[in-house]
Amino acid sequence: MKKQSKKSQVLAYLKRNKRGITGIEALQKFGLYRLSDAIFRLRNEGYNIVTDMVQPDDPDEAPYARYYLGAEK
């Protein structure tokens, strides 16, 4: 059985998880350090990936991106 690529794992996750994914979640679930690269490649393949910049309640924490699979065109 062929091992699934990190990009394919992210796409499958986005399809089944409507709350999206963050960089920390991608690292924990898939060992993926560069979620933004996987998102970039998926967008280049025509997938509608929506980025939501989240501002944490704690002002000392940095904002982070949460990616969602948007409606298909």
Rosetta blueprint (number, residue, H / E / L):
1 M L
2 K L
3 K L
4 Q L
5 S L
6 K H
7 K H
8 S H
9 Q H
10 V H
11 L H
12 A H
13 Y H
14 L H
15 K H
16 R H
17 N L
18 K L
19 R L
20 G L
21 I E
22 T E
23 G H
24 I H
25 E H
26 A H
27 L H
28 Q H
29 K H
30 F H
31 G L
32 L L
33 Y L
34 R L
35 L H
36 S H
37 D H
38 A H
39 I H
40 F H
41 R H
42 L H
43 R H
44 N H
45 E L
46 G L
47 Y L
48 N L
49 I E
50 V E
51 T E
52 D E
53 M E
54 V E
55 Q L
56 P L
57 D L
58 D L
59 P L
60 D L
61 E L
62 A L
63 P L
64 Y E
65 A E
66 R E
67 Y E
68 Y E
69 L E
70 G L
71 A L
72 E L
73 K L
